[in-house]
Amino acid sequence: MSIKTVISGTGHFIPPKIVTNFDLEKLFNTSDKWIQQRTGIKERHYAEPGTGTSDLAYQASLKAIKSAEIDKTEIEFIIAATLSPDHYFPGIGVQVQAKLGLSNIGALDIRNQCSGFIYALSVADQYIKTGTYKKILLVAAEVQSSNLDYSDKGRDMAVLFGDGGGAVILEPGIDSDRSILSTHLFSDGNNVKKLWMETPSSKEKPTFSYDMIDSKRCYPKMNGRYVFINAVEKMPEAVWAALKHNNLTIDDVDHLIPHQANDRISLMVAKKLGIPVPKVIRNISRFGNTTAASIPIALDEALLEGRIKKGDIIVLTAFGSGFTWGSAVIRW
Ligand code: UT7
């Protein structure tokens, strides 16, 4: 008898406010044409002031709980992934816990940016397989719109990112056909400065200062081309490692859900892997890059659209700040 991890429920929540490329044209020197050609993004959603990442996470969690047909009091552990917590500390895990009205359970925050969902899935998988917990809420959410540089200097980043949340419920399945088959995690900390938010920083005294705002060091920054080149190399490598581990070929894969970083990246990853484009789940045109939340949002949308059928093989892959990257294989 072996315990396997099953995703028993999914949910996502996107804040209602839509921000189009044309809206951004009014803020800095960019164009709808450039953004669509270079990224595939048409619009993204922004949370209103007063709405934090934990609020989006909470809404996505409620939907996943409903979809799993469980009572929230059955949740034994929460794992939350984000790069944009409501506060410098504590993380959003405890806030989601409080919003759900749950007490006496653990809440863990994962800091792995775009790979956050896959890292969190890997952690949850171990807890379920070892019998530690029987119902885990894994939620990933971001509010990034509140800290982007909406000037010409920050336009490369400002056009990419959006807000949203996605969640899953994980449970044990005894000798279940449906399960997480594997997770593979990788990182390379030599590239910290290629995609980072330098400040606030514990290295500086004080941790927060007006200079950080004046010098724009408080905004996320990226060497876009360098990140792009690494993303299209590392995501296929992570998928190949996963396929080899599971004795699968690319023909066995029914759906590829890449982290929605840039549609050109997703299409290039698909080409390298030799997977037909219709098997690639892509929603970046409507949501932009929602970092840790992008994979669970795309998974939930694909399920709601009826694209994913029982028994399908789903491969997830992500790459981002750290650098961190990884893959997961799920038999649905
Ligand atoms: O999710 C985490 C991981 N993140 C990613 O994976 C993102 C990876 N990188 C990218 O997606 C792309 O590198 C970007 C979308 C950020 C940029 O696209 P690119 O094709 O790599 O453009 P580039 O940085 O090479 O810039 C090309 C030109 C530059 O002008 P010059 O120097 O050729 O005159 C930029 O200044 O495009 C200019 N540019 C813009 N123009 C209009 C950069 N951003 C913009 C903009 N609107 N928003």
Residues whose N, C-alpha, C, O or C-beta is under 5 A from the ligand:
A	BS01	UT7	N29 T30 S31 W34 R38 T39 C114 R155 D156 V159 G224 R225 V227 F228 A231 A261 N262 N289 F319 G320 S321
